């Protein structure tokens, strides 16, 4: 649904600018989702790769710097990036609503970000518990 159906009091150029701005916010969040998912999946893949690779080898001599810790760091950074970008997106959308009135509130990018946050938390717990 476009802004025109919600806010008829705005002129056409303002409505189109508002649509473009809202879509730009959606694209920005989706770019952050893509980056965060890449970090989460890379961390989980590194953990699983080294889990199978080092089964028969002795542990590393340097504690705290192994593939598990690296995987935890990558997954945590991905989750933090996803959380911060979601908060920024929600704040930007709230400011648009406050300035120009109501428009479609359900953000597809926000829903996707929430779903990938759940998957990222599952990955973090799996690595944390050494599953």
Backbone as a ProteinNet text record, in pm:
[ID]
protein_1_A
[PRIMARY]
XXXXXXXXXXXXXXXXXXXXXXXXXXXXXXXXXXXXXXXXXXXXXXXXXXXXXXXXXXXXXXXXXXXXXXXXXXXXXXXXXXXXXXXXXXXXXXXXXXXXXXXXXXXXXXXXXXXXXXXXXXXXXXXXXXX
[TERTIARY]
85.5	0	90	57.6	141.3	99.5	183.4	156.1	36.2	11.7	-98.7	-232.5	-251.1	-378.2	-393.7	-284.4	-288.9	-292.4	-213.2	-199.4	-240.2	-370.3	-413	-383.9	-353.4	-329.7	-194	-103.4	28.3	21.1	102.4	104.8	180.5	168.6	222.5	373.1	446.5	592.8	635.5	564.8	598	566.2	451.8	416.6	519.9	562.8	662.9	796.9	834	958.4	951.3	835.6	817	825.9	766.2	777.6	923.5	995.7	1137	1218.8	1191.1	1264.8	1237.8	1110.9	1074.6	1140.7	1138.9	1202.4	1354.2	1412.9	1557.2	1591.2	1506.6	1526.2	1515.6	1419.8	1403.2	1527.2	1577.5	1696.2	1817.8	1829.9	1943.7	1939.5	1821.6	1810.7	1839.5	1790.6	1818.1	1967.9	2038.8	2183.9	2250.8	2203.7	2257.7	2224.3	2103.9	2065.3	2159.1	2184.4	2273.9	2413.4	2464.7	2597	2599.6	2497.6	2492.7	2478.6	2395	2377.9	2507.9	2580.3	2710.6	2806.5	2808.8	2898	2856.3	2727.7	2678.4	2707.8	2678.3	2700.6	2849.7	2931.3	3076	3128.8	3085.6	3129.8	3086.8	2962.9	2913.4	2985.9	3013.1	3083.2	3225.4	3294.2	3430.1	3429.1	3333.4	3324.5	3303.5	3207	3178.1	3294	3359.1	3472.7	3583.3	3620.2	3728.6	3684.8	3556.8	3507.3	3533	3508.9	3533.1	3680.5	3752.6	3893.1	3984.1	3956.7	4049.9	4003	3916.1	3868.7	3982.8	4075	4182.7	4311.3	4310.4	4431.4	4425.2	4542.7	4542	4494.3	4443.4	4397	4510.5	4475.8	4575	4649.9	4775.4	4858.1	4815.3	4752.4	4710.9	4561.4	4528.9	4386.5	4318	4192.2	4115.9	4124.7	4206	4220.3	4185.3	4100.2	4066.2	3951.8	3916.4	3808	3672.5	3652.8	3525.4	3510.5	3615.1	3610	3593.6	3661.8	3646.7	3503.1	3445.3	3306.5	3211.5	3231.3	3146.1	3154.8	3275.3	3292.9	3222.7	3237.2	3172.8	3020.7	2967.5	2822	2771.9	2843	2801.2	2807.3	2910.7	2921.6	2807.6	2776.3	2664.6	2532.3	2510.3	2386.2	2378.8	2490.2	2491.8	2465.3	2527.4	2503.3	2356.6	2298.1	2157.5	2067.7	2100.1	2020.6	2030.8	2152.1	2169.9	2103.9	2115.3	2053.2	1900.9	1846.9	1701.9	1650.2	1725.1	1686.8	1690.9	1794.5	1805.5	1691.6	1657.4	1548.6	1416.3	1390.8	1265.8	1259	1371	1375.1	1348.5	1408.5	1387.8	1243.3	1184.4	1044.6	952	983	902.7	907.8	1024.9	1037.5	957.3	958.7	879	729.7	687	545	507	595.1	565.8	557.1	639.8	643.2	529.8	500.5	407.4	279.2	260.6	138.3	156.4	47.4	51.5	73.3	145.7	159.6	185.8	187.8	197.9	307.2	267.6	359	443.4	397.7	472.6	587.9	706.7	826.2	870	872.4	916.5	1060.9	1144.3	1283.9	1294.4	1207.3	1206.8	1169.3	1072.9	1033.1	1147.5	1213	1326.4	1439.3	1465.4	1569	1536	1410.6	1370.6	1389.3	1352.2	1368.8	1516	1600.8	1742.6	1806.6	1749.7	1798.7	1775.9	1659.3	1629.6	1727.1	1750.5	1846.4	1987.8	2025.2	2157	2171.7	2066	2070.1	2082.2	2011.1	2023	2166.3	2227.9	2366.4	2461.3	2439.4	2524.8	2514.3	2393.1	2374.4	2436.7	2423.1	2480.6	2633.2	2695.7	2841.4	2880.1	2804.8	2836.2	2829.8	2729.1	2710.4	2785.4	2861.2	2942.1	2857.7	2747.7	2660.6	2710.1
-117.2	0	123.4	218.7	337.9	443.5	542.8	653.8	734.3	736.3	814.6	770.7	643	594.1	630	649.4	678.1	827.9	905	1048.4	1129.6	1146.6	1221.1	1370.6	1421.6	1564.5	1608	1513.7	1547	1560.2	1651.2	1662.3	1543.2	1527.3	1408.2	1395.2	1504.1	1494.3	1456.2	1504.9	1469.3	1322.7	1275.3	1134.3	1043.2	1079.4	997.5	1001.2	1117.9	1128.8	1045.2	1044.7	964.6	815.8	773.6	633.7	596.8	683.5	655	647.2	735.2	734.3	606.5	568.5	445.8	324.3	318.1	207.2	208.5	325.8	334.7	279.3	308.7	252.3	99.8	48.9	-95.9	-158.6	-97.6	-150.3	-147	-41.7	-31.3	-141.7	-165.3	-273.2	-408.5	-430.1	-557.7	-575.5	-466.8	-476.4	-516.8	-459.8	-498	-642.7	-686	-826	-917.1	-882.7	-964.3	-971.9	-859.1	-857.1	-939.2	-921.6	-993.7	-1144.2	-1183.9	-1326.8	-1385.4	-1310.1	-1357.3	-1380.5	-1289.1	-1304.1	-1422.3	-1436	-1546.8	-1680.4	-1690.7	-1818.1	-1848.3	-1747	-1768.8	-1820.1	-1758.3	-1804.2	-1946.9	-1979.8	-2115.6	-2215.9	-2179.3	-2268.3	-2293.4	-2190	-2206.4	-2302.7	-2285.2	-2373.1	-2517.9	-2542.3	-2678.7	-2739.5	-2659.4	-2710.2	-2757.4	-2675.3	-2712.6	-2817.6	-2826.5	-2931.4	-3068.4	-3080.1	-3207.1	-3226.6	-3117.9	-3126.1	-3165.6	-3123.6	-3143.9	-3249.9	-3339.2	-3443.6	-3531.4	-3564.9	-3657.1	-3585.9	-3453.9	-3378.1	-3328.4	-3303.4	-3247.1	-3101.5	-3048.9	-2909.5	-2811.1	-2691.2	-2587.3	-2550.1	-2507.3	-2471.3	-2337.8	-2251.2	-2119.5	-2124.6	-2125.5	-2131.3	-1996.7	-2003.3	-1881.3	-1824.1	-1884.5	-1831.6	-1935	-2028.1	-2135.2	-2100.3	-2195.5	-2172.3	-2151.6	-2214.4	-2195.1	-2050.6	-1993.5	-1855.3	-1758.9	-1790.3	-1707.9	-1714.1	-1834.1	-1851.1	-1774.9	-1784	-1710	-1559.6	-1511.7	-1368.7	-1326.1	-1404.5	-1369.9	-1371.3	-1472.6	-1481.3	-1366.7	-1337.5	-1228.3	-1093.2	-1069.7	-944	-933.4	-1043.4	-1043.5	-1012.3	-1071.7	-1045.9	-901.9	-848.3	-709.1	-614.6	-641.7	-558.2	-563.7	-680.9	-696.9	-623.1	-632.4	-563.8	-411.6	-360.3	-215.5	-160.4	-233	-185.5	-192	-291	-299.1	-184.8	-151.3	-39.2	91.7	110.7	231.5	238.7	126.7	121.6	158.5	100.7	130.3	278.2	333.8	475.8	564.6	531	609.7	602.1	483.2	468.1	542.7	541.6	615.3	765.2	816.3	958.8	994.2	906.2	931.1	934.4	840.1	837.4	962	1006.2	1124.7	1249.6	1257.8	1376	1378.9	1262.2	1260.9	1182.2	1131	1056.1	907.8	837.2	692.1	646.9	538.5	467.8	322	233.4	90.5	62.1	1.6	-14.2	-140	-246.4	-370.6	-363.7	-371.3	-364.8	-506.6	-537.7	-670.1	-694.9	-593.5	-607	-630.5	-567.6	-588.8	-730.4	-787.4	-926.2	-1021.3	-997.4	-1080.5	-1068.2	-947.6	-927.4	-1004.1	-1003.1	-1075.7	-1226.3	-1278.1	-1421.4	-1462.1	-1382.6	-1415	-1393.3	-1305.8	-1290.9	-1418.9	-1478.5	-1604.7	-1713.4	-1722.4	-1821.3	-1794.3	-1667.3	-1632.9	-1670.9	-1651.8	-1690.7	-1842.2	-1915.3	-2061.3	-2103	-2039	-2069.9	-2036.9	-1923.7	-1885.2	-1986.5	-2027.6	-2127	-2260.2	-2299.8	-2426.9	-2426.5	-2316.8	-2307.6	-2296.7	-2220.1	-2201.2	-2334.3	-2417.3	-2545.2	-2659.7	-2625	-2723.1	-2834.2	-2796.7	-2897.7	-2932.4
0	0	0	-82.1	-93.7	7.8	20.7	110.4	62.5	-69.1	-125.2	-68.3	-45.4	8.9	156.2	226	368.7	396.7	324.6	350.2	228.1	203.6	84.7	94.9	214.3	228.6	175.3	151.6	98.3	-52.9	-108.7	-254.2	-313.6	-443.3	-510.2	-493.6	-505.3	-494.5	-353	-253.2	-114.5	-88	-140.2	-122.5	-188.1	-308.8	-377.2	-304.1	-253.6	-177	-49.9	13.4	134.3	102	-7.9	-51.9	-78	-147.1	-176.1	-48.2	45.2	171.4	249.5	256.3	328.4	263.2	130.7	61.4	77.9	87.6	113.1	251.7	349.8	483.8	479.9	402.6	390.3	324.7	217.9	150.1	241.1	319.2	409.6	514.4	570.8	669.4	604.7	483.7	417	388.9	359.5	341.7	472.6	583.2	713.8	747.2	711.1	734.1	655.7	530.7	447.5	509.4	556.9	618.1	746.3	830.6	957.9	935.6	840.9	812.1	758.8	679.7	631.5	746.5	840.9	956	1043.4	1067.3	1149.6	1082.5	954.5	885	870.3	850.7	842.2	975.5	1084.8	1216.5	1244	1213.9	1237.9	1148.8	1023.9	931.6	978	1022.2	1074.4	1192.2	1282.8	1399.3	1356	1268.4	1225.7	1146.7	1063.8	986.6	1078.8	1175.3	1265.5	1366.4	1392.9	1481.8	1418.2	1289.1	1220.4	1188	1165.6	1125.1	1240.3	1360	1471.9	1570.7	1529	1620.5	1671.2	1582.9	1619.6	1659.7	1661.8	1694.5	1838.5	1897.9	2033	2030.1	2141.9	2143.8	2118.8	2077.9	2050.4	2177.8	2159.6	2274.2	2335.6	2256.8	2304.9	2339	2468.4	2503.6	2476.5	2438.1	2416.6	2277.6	2190.3	2054.3	1948.7	1982.4	1890.4	1798.3	1714.2	1619.3	1687.4	1802.1	1872.9	1918.2	1972.8	2018.9	1902	1791.3	1671.4	1620.7	1619.9	1575.1	1666.9	1796.7	1890.8	1866	1840.5	1815.6	1686.2	1580.6	1453	1465.3	1531.8	1548.1	1634.6	1742.6	1831.4	1759.3	1681.3	1606.9	1504.9	1438.1	1343.8	1413	1530.1	1604	1652.9	1700.6	1746.4	1628.8	1514.3	1396.2	1354.9	1361.2	1325.7	1424.4	1551.1	1652.9	1637.4	1622.3	1610.1	1483.3	1373.7	1249.7	1259.6	1329.4	1348	1433.7	1537.5	1623.2	1544.1	1464.5	1382.8	1281	1220	1123.4	1191	1306.2	1378	1416.6	1458.7	1495.3	1374.1	1261.8	1139.9	1093	1098.5	1058.2	1153.2	1281	1379.4	1352	1316.6	1284	1158.2	1058.6	938.7	972.6	1054.7	1093.3	1171.7	1260.5	1341.4	1254.4	1152.1	1065.9	964.1	904.6	791.2	816.5	932.8	961.8	937	950.9	939.6	796.2	781.2	655.8	691.5	595.5	626.5	729	841	952	950.8	886	887.4	788.2	840.6	758	722.9	595.2	551.9	593.4	579.4	619.7	770	847.5	991.8	1029.2	958.1	982.8	948	835.4	795.2	897.1	944.5	1045.2	1173	1214	1335	1316.8	1200.6	1176.3	1177.6	1114.4	1114.6	1250.9	1331.3	1468.5	1547	1528.4	1597.1	1551.1	1420.3	1370.3	1421.3	1431.3	1484.2	1630	1706.8	1848.2	1861.3	1775.6	1776	1744	1644.7	1608.6	1723.6	1789	1901.9	2015.4	2046.9	2153.9	2114.8	1987.8	1943.8	1956.7	1920.6	1932.9	2080	2156.5	2299.3	2373.7	2340.6	2408.4	2341.1	2236.3	2161.6	2101.9	2039.1	1975.3	1837.7
[MASK]
+++++++++++++++++++++++++++++++++++++++++++++++++++++++++++++++++++++++++++++++++++++++++++++++++++++++++++++++++++++++++++++++++++

